[in-house]
Amino acid sequence: NAAQLFTSSLSSQLTSASDSSLLGSISNSLDDLENLISTLVDISKLDAGVVKADKSAFNLGELLSNLVNEYQHLSPQYEVELRHVAFNGIVHSDSVLLARILRNFLSNAFRYTDKGKVLIGCRRQGDSISIEVWDNGAGIADDQLNEIFEEFKRLKSSQKVFSNGLGLGLAIVDKLSKVLEHPIQVRSAEGKGSVFSVKVPMGRIETQPITQDRFSRILANTHLAERKVWLIDNDASICDAMRQLLTGWQCEVITATSLEQLKLKVNIVTDHVDILIVDYHLDDDINGLDVAIEINQSRVTALPTLMITANYSEELKSQVKNMGILLLNKPVKPMKLKTSIFYLLK
């Protein structure tokens, strides 16, 4: 986590093309490791029944457009033509979990298509929408159709860039479809291509939600200049990395490895500060939740508080939610951190 924060901070300071290229390779390797850990955690959470669907009605067209924009950047690089049949219907699902299923469909289509075509579109089926991803790639043999949803089962890829896949993507898709109660289907002919689809119930909303594109523009134009941040983390390297990152966003940052150290630097009762960021696991069996409570109870007005933790328990999630604290799980990606700060300060 600290390494990723350091590389993000360093990227804005390098001027040499070779240095930037090397940093990019380091960052990609860290991303791969982070994705492996995150994926294994996700598998464990799905198996344990921890992941719950938070369903609501939303415009499917906006979700698909965002995914297409995301994958259009891969098309020239991997010589795969991505086509999109626009659709503006309303569906009822968990947009985050559904997007993850569709990203896996698209990634697999790119992975097993060599200089071919990929199409994403929708079909109405009664009161449901079938979201389909077609490709004219290698296809799948009949005797392998059931195996592809097994953990660590990976077919040979047509694209060298995808050769480091873990074989966990479709296993997660299978588990997510059960959480969402959205049936998935695969049709394939070896040597001709495949169709992956997920069936989602239609929904209804009165007003349109803010689009992801619009939110991204708002976030990009959000300035954190002169925002005062208190950060408590018992890991000095995390403190240093976070300080560099937040300072790069022009925040004024005070870091400490404990509440006692913070009290030596500031008056926690009267000093002005915009946001408190605290790690959950601190030294001497102290947890960040107790620290946040002590700080906020000493002030006239409680601070917007962000709790960072590797603890995925529902009990902790419920505790911080009841206290109005925003929870952010490790590893922390810089843009997710900025989004969370923006959310707390808006």
For each residue, the residues with C-beta under 8 A, 3 or more apart:
1: 4 5 238 241 330 331 332
2: 5 6 235 237 238 240 241
3: 6 7 30 241
4: 1 7 8 27 30 31 34 331 332 333 334
5: 1 2 8 9 238 241 242 244 245 332 334
6: 2 3 9 10 241 244
7: 3 4 10 11 23 26 27 30
8: 4 5 11 27 245 334
9: 5 6 12 13 241 244 245 248
10: 6 7 13 14 23
11: 7 8 14 20 23 27
12: 9 248
13: 9 10
14: 10 11 19 20 23
15: 19
16: 19 20
17: 20 21
18: 21 22
19: 14 15 16 22 23
20: 11 14 16 17 23 24
21: 17 18 24 25
22: 18 19 25 26
23: 7 10 11 14 19 20 26 27
24: 20 21 27 28
25: 21 22 28 29
26: 7 22 23 29 30
27: 4 7 8 11 23 24 30 31
28: 24 25 31 32
29: 25 26 32 33
30: 3 4 7 26 27 33 34
31: 4 27 28 34 35
32: 28 29 35 36 164
33: 29 30 36 37
34: 4 30 31 37 38 331
35: 31 32 38 39
36: 32 33 39 40 166
37: 33 34 40 41 331
38: 34 35 41 42 331
39: 35 36 42 43 166 168 172
40: 36 37 43 44 168
41: 37 38 44 45 312
42: 38 39 45 46 51 172
43: 39 40 46 47 151 168 171 172 175
44: 40 41 47 48
45: 41 42 48 50 51 312
46: 42 43 49 50 51 172 175 176 179
47: 43 44 175
48: 44 45
49: 46
50: 45 46 312 314
51: 42 45 46 97 176 179
52: 179
53: 93 94 97 179 180 181
54: 94 96
55: 92 93 94 180
56: 92 94 95 203
57: 90 91 92 203 204 205
58: 62 63 90 91 93 95 203 205 209
59: 62 63 88 89 90 205 208 209
60: 63 64 87 88 89 90 91 122 129 131 200
61: 64 65 86 87 88 89
62: 58 59 65 66 209 211 212 213
63: 58 59 60 66 67 95 98 99 102 212
64: 60 61 67 68 84 86 87 102 120 122 131
65: 61 62 68 69 84 86 213
66: 62 63 69 70 99 211 212 213
67: 63 64 70 71 99 102 103 106 120
68: 64 65 71 72 82 84 120
69: 65 66 72 73 213
70: 66 67 73 103
71: 67 68 74 75 82 106 110
72: 68 69 75 82
73: 69 70 76 77
74: 71 77 78 80 82 110
75: 71 72 78 79 80 81 82
76: 73 79
77: 73 74 161
78: 74 75 110 159 161
79: 75 76 114 115
80: 74 75 109 110 113 115 116 117 118
81: 75 116 117 118
82: 68 71 72 74 75 117 118 119 120
83: 117 118 119 120
84: 64 65 68 119 120 121
85: 119 120 121 122
86: 61 64 65
87: 60 61 64 121 122 129
88: 59 60 61
89: 59 60 61 122 124 129 202
90: 57 58 59 60 202 203 204 205
91: 57 58 60 98 129 200 201 202 203
92: 55 56 57 200 201 202 203
93: 53 55 58 97 98 180 182 200 201 203
94: 53 54 55 56 97 98 180
95: 56 58 63 98 99
96: 54 99 100
97: 51 53 93 94 100 101 176 179 180
98: 63 91 93 94 95 101 102 180 182 198 200
99: 63 66 67 95 96 102 103
100: 96 97 103 104 172 173 176
101: 97 98 104 105 173 176 177 180 182 184 198
102: 63 64 67 98 99 105 106 120 131 133 198
103: 67 70 99 100 106 107
104: 100 101 107 108 169 170 172 173
105: 101 102 108 109 120 133 173 196 198
106: 67 71 102 103 109 110 118 120 133
107: 103 104 110 111 162 169
108: 104 105 111 112 169 170 194 196
109: 80 105 106 112 113 118 133 134 135 137 194 196
110: 71 74 78 80 106 107 113 118 159 162
111: 107 108 157 158 159 162 165
112: 108 109 135 137 138 139 155 157 158 159 194
113: 80 109 110 116 117 118 135 136 137 138 158 159 193
114: 79 137 138 158 159
115: 79 80
116: 80 81 113 135 136 137 193
117: 80 81 82 83 113 135 136
118: 80 81 82 83 106 109 110 113 133 134 135
119: 82 83 84 85 132 133 134 135
120: 64 67 68 82 83 84 85 102 105 106 131 132 133 134
121: 84 85 87 131 132 134
122: 60 64 85 87 89 129 130 131 132
123: 129 130 132
124: 89 128 129 130
125: 128 129 130 199
126:
127: 201 202
128: 124 125 199 200 201 202
129: 60 87 89 91 122 123 124 125 199 200 201 202
130: 122 123 124 125 197 198 199 200
131: 60 64 102 120 121 122 197 198 199 200
132: 119 120 121 122 123 195 196 197
133: 102 105 106 109 118 119 120 195 196 197
134: 109 118 119 120 121 193 194 195
135: 109 112 113 116 117 118 119 193 194 195
136: 113 116 117 192 193
137: 109 112 113 114 116 158 193 194
138: 112 113 114 155 156 158 190 191 193
139: 112 188 189 190 191 192 193 194
140: 144 145 148 155 186 188 190 194
141: 144 145 190
142: 145 190
143: 147
144: 140 141 147 148 155
145: 140 141 142 148 186 188
146: 149 150
147: 143 144 150 153
148: 140 144 145 153 155 170 186
149: 146 153 170 171 173 174
150: 146 147 153 171
151: 43 167 168 171
152: 166 167 168 171
153: 147 148 149 150 167 170 171
154: 157 165 166 167
155: 112 138 140 144 148
156: 138
157: 111 112 154 160 162 163 165
158: 111 112 113 114 137 138
159: 78 110 111 112 113 114 162 163
160: 157 163
161: 77 78
162: 107 110 111 157 159 165
163: 157 159 160
164: 32
165: 111 154 157 162 169
166: 36 39 152 154 169
167: 151 152 153 154 171
168: 39 40 43 151 152 171 172
169: 104 107 108 165 166 172 173
170: 104 108 148 149 153 173 174
171: 43 149 150 151 152 153 167 168 174 175
172: 39 42 43 46 100 104 168 169 175 176
173: 100 101 104 105 149 169 170 176 177 184
174: 149 170 171 177 178 184
175: 43 46 47 171 172 178 179
176: 46 51 97 100 101 172 173 179 180
177: 101 173 174 180 181 182 183 184 198
178: 174 175 181
179: 46 51 52 53 97 175 176
180: 53 55 93 94 97 98 101 176 177 200
181: 53 177 178
182: 93 98 101 177 198 199 200
183: 177 198 199
184: 101 173 174 177 196 197 198 199
185: 195 196 197 198 199
186: 140 145 148 194 195 196 197
187: 194 195
188: 139 140 145 192 193 194 195
189: 139 192 193 194
190: 138 139 140 141 142
191: 138 139
192: 136 139 188 189
193: 113 116 134 135 136 137 138 139 188 189
194: 108 109 112 134 135 137 139 140 186 187 188 189
195: 132 133 134 135 185 186 187 188
196: 105 108 109 132 133 184 185 186
197: 130 131 132 133 184 185 186
198: 98 101 102 105 130 131 177 182 183 184 185
199: 125 128 129 130 131 182 183 184 185
200: 60 91 92 93 98 128 129 130 131 180 182
201: 91 92 93 127 128 129
202: 89 90 91 92 127 128 129
203: 56 57 58 90 91 92 93
204: 57 90
205: 57 58 59 90 208 209
206:
207:
208: 59 205 211
209: 58 59 62 205
210: 214 215
211: 62 66 208 214 215
212: 62 63 66 215 216
213: 62 65 66 69 216 217
214: 210 211 217 218
215: 210 211 212 218 219
216: 212 213 219 220
217: 213 214 220 221
218: 214 215 221 222
219: 215 216 222 335 338 339 342
220: 216 217
221: 217 218
222: 218 219 338 342
223: 250
224: 227 246 249 250 251 338 341 342 345
225: 249 250 251
226: 250 251 252
227: 224 250 251 252 274 275 341 345
228: 251 252 254 272 273 274 275
229: 246 251 252 253 254 273 274 275 276 277 341
230: 254 256 262 266 273 275 276 277 303
231: 239 242 243 246 253 254 255 256 277 278
232: 255 256 257 258 259 262 276 277 278 279 282 288 291
233: 238 239 242 255 257 278 279 282 308
234: 257 258 279 281 282 283
235: 2 238 239 257 279
236: 239 240 257
237: 2 240 241
238: 1 2 5 233 235 241 242 279
239: 231 233 235 236 242 243 255 256 257
240: 2 236 237 243 244 255
241: 1 2 3 5 6 9 237 238 244 245
242: 5 231 233 238 239 245 246 253 255 277
243: 231 239 240 246 247 253 255
244: 5 6 9 240 241 247 248
245: 5 8 9 241 242 248 249 334 337
246: 224 229 231 242 243 249 251 253
247: 243 244 250 251 253
248: 9 12 244 245
249: 224 225 245 246 338
250: 223 224 225 226 227 247
251: 224 225 226 227 228 229 246 247
252: 226 227 228 229
253: 229 231 242 243 246 247
254: 228 229 230 231 262 265 266 273
255: 231 232 233 239 240 242 243
256: 230 231 232 239 259 261 262 264 265
257: 232 233 234 235 236 239 261 282 283
258: 232 234 261 262 282 283 286
259: 232 256 262 263 268 286 291 294 295
260: 263 264
261: 256 257 258 264 265
262: 230 232 254 256 258 259 265 266 268
263: 259 260 266 267 268
264: 256 260 261
265: 254 256 261 262
266: 230 254 262 263 271 273
267: 263 270 271
268: 259 262 263 271 295 298 299
269: 298 299
270: 267
271: 266 267 268
272: 228
273: 228 229 230 254 266 276 303
274: 227 228 229 303 304 345
275: 227 228 229 230 303 304 305 306 341 344 345
276: 229 230 232 273 292 295 296 303 304 305 306
277: 229 230 231 232 242 305 306 308
278: 231 232 233 288 291 292 305 306 307 308
279: 232 233 234 235 238 282 288 307 308 309
280: 287 288 289 307 308 309 310 311 316
281: 234 287 288 309 310 311
282: 232 233 234 257 258 279 286 287 288 291
283: 234 257 258 286
284:
285:
286: 258 259 282 283 290 291
287: 280 281 282 290 291
288: 232 278 279 280 281 282 291 292 307 308 309
289: 280 292 293 307 316 319 320 323 325
290: 286 287 293 294
291: 232 259 278 282 286 287 288 294 295
292: 276 278 288 289 295 296 305 307 323 325
293: 289 290 296 297 323
294: 259 290 291 297 298
295: 259 268 276 291 292 298 299 303
296: 276 292 293 299 302 303 305
297: 293 294
298: 268 269 294 295
299: 268 269 295 296 302 303
300:
301:
302: 296 299 305 324
303: 230 273 274 275 276 295 296 299
304: 274 275 276 326 344 345
305: 275 276 277 278 292 296 302 323 324 325 326 344
306: 275 276 277 278 325 326 328 340 341 344
307: 278 279 280 288 289 292 320 325 326 327 328
308: 233 277 278 279 280 288 328 329 330 332
309: 279 280 281 288 316 327 328 329 330
310: 280 281 329 330
311: 280 281 316
312: 41 45 50 317 329
313: 316 317
314: 50 317 318
315: 318 319
316: 280 289 309 311 313 319 320 327
317: 312 313 314 320 321 327
318: 314 315 321 322
319: 289 315 316 322 323
320: 289 307 316 317 323 325 326 327
321: 317 318 324 325 327
322: 318 319
323: 289 292 293 305 319 320
324: 302 305 321
325: 289 292 305 306 307 320 321
326: 304 305 306 307 320 340 343 344
327: 307 309 316 317 320 321
328: 306 307 308 309 332 336 337 340
329: 308 309 310 312 332
330: 1 308 309 310
331: 1 4 34 37 38
332: 1 4 5 308 328 329 336 337
333: 4 336 337
334: 4 5 8 245 337 338
335: 219 338 339
336: 328 332 333 339 340
337: 245 328 332 333 334 340 341
338: 219 222 224 249 334 335 341 342
339: 219 335 336 342 343
340: 306 326 328 336 337 343 344
341: 224 227 229 275 306 337 338 344 345
342: 219 222 224 338 339 345 346
343: 326 339 340 346
344: 275 304 305 306 326 340 341
345: 224 227 274 275 304 341 342
346: 342 343
